[in-house]
Amino acid sequence: MDAVITRQLAAFTAGDWDGAYALTSRQFRAAGVDAEGLRQIVTSGYPEAADAAEHDVLGCALVGDEAQVLIEVTSTNGATTGLVYLMTREEAGWRVSGAVEHATGASEPATLRT
């Protein structure tokens, strides 16, 4: 999962929105968001991710083919934010279904029911 997150963050930073979009899940695509829509979502709502210099994985909750990965992203200007990456396992491997902000320093993601 972290390899996919790393690739997507690198694609964001490089401005490779088609590459970032290629890592999204069928569920994400079914919502009608295309690569340009992804760019708009990320640049306006998650500026640290759009310009990520590094990230750390802080926790993971896994249930079947769904996972939530808590990360802390540091942008190239040093700003940080916590994100929970929503991941779905598909035939091609793990794909990104979305992300939501999460306060780092709080507990690990716990919204998935076990």
Secondary structure by P-SEA (a helix, b strand, c coil): caaaaaaaaaaaaacaaaaaaaaccaaaaaacccaaaaaaaaaaccccccccccccccccccccccbbbbbbbbcccbbbbbbbbbbbbccccbbbcbbbbbbccccccccccc
